[in-house]
Amino acid sequence: MSSSLLAFLVRLATGVRLLHDLPEDGKRRIYFANHSSHLDFMVIWAALPARQRAWTRPVAAAEYWEKGPLRRWLSSRVFNAVLIPRDLARMRHDDPMGTMLAALEEGSDLIVFPEGTRSESGALGPFKPGLHHLASKRPDLVLVPVFLENLSRILPKGELLPLPLMGQAVFGPPLAGPADGESKAAFLDRARDAVLQLSRGQLTPHSDEGS
């Protein structure tokens, strides 16, 4: 299955539209979003124009995507995912931050979920430090908040096939990186608030956001 066909099928299954007018300015981007379903990164990836999709890599849990031949094939051959272990011993050995920074240096954009794990309740949890670390190391990054809605109902935990419901992916305006003197906690609160504001319609979304 080609990546274009898979992206089309993801959009068809979730109702999320294809973006058309993302700038090609040579800047590296990090798309950061709330996390409630294994569909989450696929929806963001599928919403991107084909050219941007080609160099955008989701950051995903190694323990899930290394399990079984189909998941391994999808993560390596289709999504080119940056797989990050959750096991502490393996994390110390594999250096997840170094792996993500290397992907950015190689010219990839990243899709990340700063909560670190899927929300069971649907409420947006606190953000872990990884986004701040990346933004501090690469102040040239364009940080794009994304709000994902209804995906946990489309693909509930433990299910393999999506339900015929409509989802939404709302891409917001870029977030400024950490300011001089801004604490890590303050930056992470500001990033989290950008996603919350999109969920409440309090930020002007990208002009071609999914619906």
URBEL-V452715 format. One record per backbone hydrogen bond with DSSP energy under -0.5 kcal/mol. CO is the residue of the C=O (numbers start at 1). NH is the residue of the N-H. E is the energy in kcal/mol with one decimal. If there is no record, write none. Layout:
co,nh,e
CO,NH,E
CO,NH,E
This chain:
co,nh,e
2,6,-2.3
3,7,-2.6
4,8,-2.1
5,9,-2.4
6,10,-2.5
7,11,-2.3
8,12,-2.6
9,13,-2.5
10,14,-1.7
11,15,-2.4
14,167,-3.9
15,211,-0.5
23,25,-0.8
28,142,-2.6
29,110,-2.2
30,32,-0.6
30,144,-3.0
31,112,-2.9
32,146,-2.3
35,119,-3.1
37,40,-1.4
39,43,-2.4
40,44,-1.9
41,45,-2.6
42,46,-2.8
43,47,-1.6
44,48,-0.8
45,48,-0.8
47,19,-3.5
49,53,-2.9
50,54,-1.6
51,55,-0.6
52,55,-1.0
53,56,-1.0
55,57,-0.5
55,109,-2.6
57,111,-1.7
58,60,-0.6
58,82,-2.9
60,84,-3.2
61,64,-0.6
61,65,-2.2
62,66,-2.0
64,67,-1.1
66,68,-0.8
68,72,-2.1
69,73,-2.3
70,74,-2.8
71,75,-2.8
72,76,-2.0
73,77,-2.9
73,78,-0.9
74,78,-1.1
74,79,-2.9
75,81,-3.0
81,83,-0.9
82,60,-2.0
84,62,-2.2
87,91,-2.6
88,92,-2.2
89,93,-1.3
90,94,-2.9
91,95,-1.9
95,99,-2.1
96,100,-2.3
97,101,-2.6
98,102,-2.1
99,103,-1.8
100,104,-2.0
101,105,-2.4
102,106,-1.8
103,108,-2.3
104,107,-1.5
109,57,-3.2
110,31,-2.9
110,112,-0.5
111,59,-2.8
112,33,-1.6
113,116,-2.1
114,128,-3.3
123,125,-0.6
128,131,-0.8
129,133,-2.3
130,134,-2.4
131,135,-2.5
132,136,-2.3
133,137,-2.2
134,138,-2.1
138,141,-2.1
141,143,-0.6
142,30,-2.5
142,144,-0.7
143,145,-0.6
143,175,-3.2
144,32,-2.3
145,172,-3.0
146,34,-0.8
146,148,-0.5
147,170,-2.8
149,168,-1.6
150,153,-0.7
150,154,-1.6
151,155,-2.5
153,156,-0.5
154,163,-3.3
156,159,-2.2
163,165,-2.4
168,149,-2.7
169,171,-0.6
169,210,-2.0
170,147,-2.5
170,172,-0.5
171,206,-4.8
173,145,-0.6
175,143,-0.7
179,182,-2.3
183,187,-2.3
184,188,-2.5
185,189,-2.3
186,190,-2.0
187,191,-2.5
188,192,-2.5
189,193,-2.3
190,194,-1.5
191,195,-1.3
192,196,-2.2
193,197,-2.8
194,198,-1.6
195,199,-1.9
196,200,-1.3
197,202,-3.3
197,203,-0.7
198,201,-1.0
203,205,-0.6
204,173,-0.5
206,209,-1.5
